[in-house]
């Protein structure tokens, strides 16, 4: 049975995975078209500056999300009725963070986008926890298509800030889902006390992720210029496309892992696919980018090297789902911070000296160390138990 037949069998054998997969692929395709179109009509400096400001909003959103998407998905899937409490804390923190950003940067658009990111993350996590994949697909695709129309129209009207306003407006329909969460549950801070360890660990994991995925852009823009950041942002968009299948599988697995449902064959197949994608990224994708976006010369080197990071990133995410699903997030937390510190150190040490190559190497090294740490930890735990069934399966 060839690879495509196996993948098709998996998708057809699970309606939920098929719906989730198709919606995520379409959404990523729409998003990629938007960003590539904007890149084609903007200079690399302008494109880099836009992503610099979006990264500020993204950091503000994650700092405000005490109710991390992972925690919401896990608790909703277990029917713990914590939605109102988690939403309230995150939205209140988001209000404070938005005000601070507006005061510091004098950018209303960036402050509003913080709220947009919070609304999006909480809503998506809720729908995944409920396993309402059809509704998830409807809202996700509506948001992406709205973003394309709004961002392009507002860009031609008011420039770069129009893109950010467009993104914010596209998230507003998700408020309906949050309202339902508030309506179905009540605010009760006492219910969080027995779960504060898991919540805090997941919050710290999110902070580590945002330091790796957003602070890098702020450092690159500040230290190496918006032009190089623009090229890096293009490479990150391509990398995100390469990670579509992995992210689909991980989103599908988390609610199942929270219910102790094993999906070993699917996990192994996903790793195999990541290897093929990496090969494509090294040898084929750079030529496509050179033809489509010839002004982003440095993006080619970025893509060739960063493509190798798809394999360890996939392994790390799959290993983390079982731990997160069983609320054992300590080692994922440590691994995320190892990854974040590696990325930031690499930018400061390798990026400032070797430029494009140094930044790309830092990117894949951070993913590799995360996967290695989790693999070693799981191996040691399995040996100590002397029973494979008591360890964490792949």
VMD Tcl script that draws the C-alpha trace (Angstrom):
set ca {
  {0.00 0.00 0.00}
  {1.58 3.30 -1.07}
  {1.79 6.42 1.09}
  {-1.19 8.21 -0.53}
  {-3.41 5.15 -0.11}
  {-2.52 4.95 3.57}
  {-3.22 8.66 4.08}
  {-6.51 8.42 2.19}
  {-7.51 5.39 4.28}
  {-6.82 7.27 7.48}
  {-8.80 10.30 6.37}
  {-11.76 8.30 5.13}
  {-11.74 6.17 8.27}
  {-12.30 9.15 10.49}
  {-14.88 11.76 9.59}
  {-13.59 14.11 12.29}
  {-10.01 13.96 11.09}
  {-11.14 14.39 7.48}
  {-13.20 17.49 8.29}
  {-10.44 18.95 10.45}
  {-7.81 18.18 7.84}
  {-9.68 19.60 4.88}
  {-10.63 22.81 6.70}
  {-7.07 23.38 7.94}
  {-5.60 22.76 4.48}
  {-8.05 25.17 2.86}
  {-7.50 27.76 5.60}
  {-3.73 27.55 5.28}
  {-4.05 27.83 1.51}
  {-6.16 30.99 1.80}
  {-3.76 32.46 4.38}
  {-0.74 31.70 2.20}
  {-2.36 33.38 -0.80}
  {-3.05 36.49 1.30}
  {0.48 36.83 2.66}
  {2.17 36.00 -0.62}
  {0.01 38.54 -2.43}
  {0.84 41.22 0.15}
  {4.53 40.31 -0.11}
  {4.40 40.66 -3.90}
  {3.06 44.24 -3.73}
  {5.17 45.38 -0.77}
  {8.89 45.92 -0.35}
  {10.75 43.48 1.88}
  {11.18 46.34 4.38}
  {7.46 47.09 4.46}
  {6.57 43.41 4.74}
  {9.05 42.99 7.57}
  {7.70 46.01 9.45}
  {4.14 44.67 9.14}
  {5.16 41.34 10.69}
  {7.09 43.19 13.39}
  {3.88 44.90 14.56}
  {1.80 41.72 14.25}
  {4.36 39.93 16.43}
  {3.88 42.56 19.12}
  {0.13 41.88 19.07}
  {0.72 38.11 19.11}
  {2.98 38.41 22.15}
  {0.35 40.52 23.89}
  {-2.28 37.92 23.11}
  {-0.28 35.03 24.53}
  {0.73 37.02 27.63}
  {-2.98 37.61 28.26}
  {-4.08 34.01 27.67}
  {-3.97 32.52 31.15}
  {-6.50 30.10 29.70}
  {-4.15 28.62 27.11}
  {-5.74 26.93 24.08}
  {-4.36 23.59 25.25}
  {-5.92 23.95 28.71}
  {-9.28 24.99 27.25}
  {-9.30 22.05 24.81}
  {-8.40 19.54 27.54}
  {-10.94 20.83 30.08}
  {-13.75 21.22 27.56}
  {-13.14 17.67 26.28}
  {-13.38 16.44 29.89}
  {-16.55 18.51 30.45}
  {-15.14 20.38 33.48}
  {-17.28 23.50 32.86}
  {-14.48 26.04 33.33}
  {-15.07 28.10 30.19}
  {-16.53 31.26 31.78}
  {-13.80 31.49 34.39}
  {-10.98 30.96 31.90}
  {-12.51 33.34 29.36}
  {-13.07 36.07 31.94}
  {-9.47 36.02 33.19}
  {-8.02 36.04 29.67}
  {-10.26 38.82 28.35}
  {-9.57 41.00 31.40}
  {-5.83 40.48 31.01}
  {-6.20 41.19 27.29}
  {-7.85 44.53 28.01}
  {-4.95 45.57 30.24}
  {-2.36 44.39 27.70}
  {-4.11 46.20 24.83}
  {-4.16 49.48 26.74}
  {-0.43 49.16 27.54}
  {0.45 48.46 23.89}
  {-1.64 51.38 22.66}
  {0.05 53.72 25.16}
  {3.59 52.53 24.37}
  {3.39 52.28 20.58}
  {0.53 54.71 19.88}
  {-1.03 52.03 17.66}
  {-4.76 51.39 18.16}
  {-4.68 48.72 15.45}
  {-2.08 46.62 17.28}
  {-3.94 46.94 20.58}
  {-7.19 45.76 18.99}
  {-5.43 42.84 17.29}
  {-4.44 41.54 20.73}
  {-8.16 41.04 21.42}
  {-8.62 39.46 18.02}
  {-5.96 36.84 18.73}
  {-7.45 36.07 22.17}
  {-10.97 35.65 20.75}
  {-9.65 33.37 18.00}
  {-7.53 31.14 20.25}
  {-10.23 30.63 22.89}
  {-12.89 29.86 20.29}
  {-10.80 27.39 18.31}
  {-9.76 25.61 21.52}
  {-13.41 25.34 22.64}
  {-14.60 23.86 19.33}
  {-11.75 21.36 19.25}
  {-12.45 20.31 22.84}
  {-16.10 19.72 21.92}
  {-14.94 17.90 18.76}
  {-17.35 20.09 16.77}
  {-15.25 19.84 13.66}
  {-17.93 20.91 11.19}
  {-18.60 24.12 13.12}
  {-14.83 24.59 13.50}
  {-14.42 24.34 9.73}
  {-17.23 26.83 9.08}
  {-15.87 29.48 11.45}
  {-12.24 28.96 10.43}
  {-12.87 29.31 6.70}
  {-15.21 32.26 7.25}
  {-12.49 34.04 9.19}
  {-9.77 33.34 6.62}
  {-11.85 34.42 3.64}
  {-12.99 37.55 5.49}
  {-9.37 38.34 6.35}
  {-8.32 38.16 2.69}
  {-11.03 40.56 1.56}
  {-10.70 42.98 4.49}
  {-6.89 43.05 4.60}
  {-6.49 43.71 0.88}
  {-9.23 46.33 0.68}
  {-8.04 48.16 3.80}
  {-4.40 47.94 2.68}
  {-5.21 49.80 -0.53}
  {-7.25 52.31 1.48}
  {-4.99 53.11 4.47}
  {-1.78 51.13 3.96}
  {-0.08 48.64 6.32}
  {-2.33 49.48 9.27}
  {-5.28 48.38 7.14}
  {-3.96 44.82 7.15}
  {-3.94 44.76 10.94}
  {-7.43 46.27 11.20}
  {-8.61 43.71 8.65}
  {-7.27 40.84 10.73}
  {-8.97 42.17 13.87}
  {-12.36 42.58 12.20}
  {-12.18 39.05 10.75}
  {-12.04 37.55 14.26}
  {-15.15 39.35 15.57}
  {-17.70 36.66 14.50}
  {-16.03 34.28 16.98}
  {-17.52 36.33 19.83}
  {-20.73 34.32 19.34}
  {-18.96 31.13 20.46}
  {-17.45 32.85 23.50}
  {-20.87 34.17 24.46}
  {-22.26 30.63 24.43}
  {-19.43 29.53 26.72}
  {-20.29 32.28 29.19}
  {-23.96 31.35 28.96}
  {-23.45 27.62 29.60}
  {-21.05 27.91 32.55}
  {-20.54 30.19 35.54}
  {-17.48 32.03 36.81}
  {-15.97 30.14 39.75}
  {-12.35 30.83 40.65}
  {-12.41 28.11 43.32}
  {-12.72 25.47 40.57}
  {-9.30 26.50 39.25}
  {-7.42 25.87 42.52}
  {-6.99 22.08 42.12}
  {-5.84 22.65 38.54}
  {-3.49 25.58 39.05}
  {-0.40 23.44 38.45}
  {-1.53 22.32 34.99}
  {-2.78 25.79 34.12}
  {0.44 27.48 35.17}
  {2.61 24.93 33.36}
  {0.61 25.42 30.16}
  {0.83 29.18 30.52}
  {4.59 28.94 30.82}
  {4.65 26.62 27.78}
  {2.75 29.26 25.81}
  {5.17 31.94 26.94}
  {8.09 29.81 25.79}
  {6.38 29.27 22.43}
  {5.73 32.97 21.91}
  {9.33 33.83 22.86}
  {10.49 31.39 20.18}
  {7.91 32.21 17.51}
  {7.41 35.98 17.97}
  {10.32 37.45 19.91}
  {12.60 36.17 17.17}
  {10.90 38.52 14.70}
  {11.26 41.46 17.08}
  {14.96 40.74 17.54}
  {15.59 40.23 13.82}
  {13.77 43.44 12.95}
  {15.58 45.43 15.64}
  {19.08 43.99 15.16}
  {19.23 43.02 11.48}
  {16.63 45.26 9.85}
  {13.11 44.96 8.46}
  {14.33 43.79 5.04}
  {15.87 40.60 6.43}
  {12.82 40.17 8.67}
  {10.63 40.35 5.56}
  {12.59 37.51 3.99}
  {12.46 35.52 7.22}
  {8.68 36.06 7.40}
  {8.26 34.61 3.90}
  {10.26 31.53 4.93}
  {8.13 31.15 8.06}
  {4.98 31.25 5.89}
  {6.37 28.46 3.71}
  {7.37 26.50 6.82}
  {3.81 26.89 8.15}
  {2.51 25.33 4.93}
  {4.90 22.41 5.42}
  {3.55 21.92 8.96}
  {-0.12 21.75 7.91}
  {-0.45 17.97 8.18}
  {1.39 17.84 11.50}
  {-0.79 20.55 13.02}
  {-3.96 18.87 11.75}
  {-2.97 15.60 13.37}
  {-1.91 17.25 16.64}
  {-5.21 19.15 16.91}
  {-7.07 15.91 16.27}
  {-4.96 13.92 18.75}
  {-5.14 16.19 21.79}
  {-8.82 15.57 22.68}
  {-8.27 11.82 22.09}
  {-5.13 11.77 24.23}
  {-7.09 13.55 26.95}
  {-9.49 10.58 26.82}
  {-6.64 8.00 26.68}
  {-7.42 7.04 23.09}
  {-4.31 5.83 21.26}
  {-3.56 6.71 17.61}
  {-0.12 5.14 17.22}
  {-0.32 4.30 13.50}
  {-1.49 7.80 12.63}
  {1.40 9.32 14.59}
  {3.97 7.16 12.80}
  {2.48 7.97 9.41}
  {2.65 11.69 10.21}
  {6.38 11.44 10.97}
  {6.96 9.63 7.66}
  {5.10 12.37 5.78}
  {7.19 15.05 7.52}
  {10.35 13.43 6.12}
  {8.98 13.61 2.57}
  {7.93 17.24 3.09}
  {11.43 18.14 4.29}
  {12.95 16.65 1.15}
  {10.53 18.68 -0.97}
  {11.40 21.82 1.00}
  {15.12 21.44 0.46}
  {15.13 20.61 -3.24}
  {11.92 21.99 -4.80}
  {10.30 24.80 -2.77}
  {13.20 27.30 -3.09}
  {12.90 27.27 -6.89}
  {9.18 27.99 -6.67}
  {9.77 30.96 -4.34}
  {12.48 32.33 -6.66}
  {9.96 32.39 -9.50}
  {6.98 33.72 -7.55}
  {8.73 36.25 -5.29}
  {12.07 37.12 -6.94}
  {12.59 40.18 -4.72}
  {12.93 37.95 -1.62}
  {16.35 36.51 -2.41}
  {17.36 35.68 1.18}
  {14.15 33.67 1.69}
  {15.54 30.87 -0.51}
  {18.41 30.09 1.88}
  {16.05 30.34 4.83}
  {13.61 27.83 3.32}
  {16.22 25.24 2.35}
  {17.60 25.03 5.87}
  {14.38 25.57 7.83}
  {12.67 22.75 5.89}
  {14.86 20.28 7.78}
  {13.19 21.48 10.97}
  {9.84 19.96 9.92}
  {10.96 16.48 11.05}
  {12.02 17.30 14.64}
  {9.13 19.76 15.02}
  {6.66 17.02 14.04}
  {8.22 14.50 16.41}
  {8.24 17.00 19.27}
  {4.59 17.98 18.82}
  {3.44 14.36 18.63}
  {5.40 13.40 21.74}
  {3.91 16.34 23.61}
  {0.25 15.50 22.91}
  {0.16 12.46 25.21}
  {1.78 14.41 28.05}
  {-0.54 17.39 27.63}
  {-3.61 15.20 27.23}
  {-2.88 13.50 30.56}
  {-2.19 16.91 32.20}
  {1.52 16.05 32.66}
  {2.88 19.22 31.19}
  {6.05 19.71 33.24}
  {8.42 18.16 30.71}
  {6.74 19.88 27.77}
  {7.26 23.13 29.67}
  {10.97 22.44 30.16}
  {11.34 21.40 26.51}
  {9.62 24.56 25.27}
  {11.91 26.79 27.28}
  {14.96 24.90 26.03}
  {13.68 25.53 22.50}
  {12.96 29.22 23.17}
  {16.31 29.92 24.81}
  {18.10 28.12 21.97}
  {16.28 30.20 19.35}
  {16.89 33.54 21.06}
  {20.54 32.70 21.81}
  {21.02 31.58 18.22}
  {19.70 34.88 16.89}
  {22.02 36.86 19.14}
  {25.10 34.68 18.57}
  {24.71 33.07 15.13}
  {22.29 35.46 13.44}
  {24.27 38.61 14.10}
  {27.45 36.95 12.80}
  {26.31 34.65 9.97}
  {23.07 36.39 8.97}
  {20.59 34.24 7.04}
  {22.40 30.93 7.59}
  {22.83 31.58 11.31}
  {19.15 32.44 11.78}
  {17.97 29.36 9.88}
  {20.30 27.06 11.83}
  {19.02 28.53 15.09}
  {15.47 27.78 13.95}
  {16.00 24.06 13.30}
  {18.31 23.62 16.32}
  {15.59 24.89 18.65}
  {13.07 22.37 17.26}
  {15.60 19.56 17.39}
  {16.50 20.11 21.04}
  {12.80 20.17 21.99}
  {12.23 16.79 20.30}
  {15.44 15.30 21.73}
  {14.58 16.40 25.26}
  {11.09 14.85 25.13}
  {12.42 11.65 23.49}
  {15.11 11.15 26.14}
  {12.69 11.93 28.94}
  {10.08 9.46 27.66}
  {12.76 6.79 27.10}
  {14.00 7.15 30.68}
  {10.47 7.03 32.09}
  {9.70 3.91 30.07}
  {12.84 2.14 31.29}
  {12.10 3.01 34.89}
  {8.61 1.55 34.67}
  {9.91 -1.68 33.02}
  {6.56 -1.84 31.30}
  {5.92 -0.25 27.89}
  {2.22 0.14 28.63}
  {3.03 2.41 31.57}
  {5.27 4.65 29.46}
  {4.24 7.26 26.95}
  {3.57 5.72 23.56}
  {4.55 7.47 20.37}
}
mol new
graphics top color blue
foreach p $ca { graphics top sphere $p radius 0.5 }
foreach p [lrange $ca 0 end-1] q [lrange $ca 1 end] { graphics top cylinder $p $q radius 0.2 }
display resetview
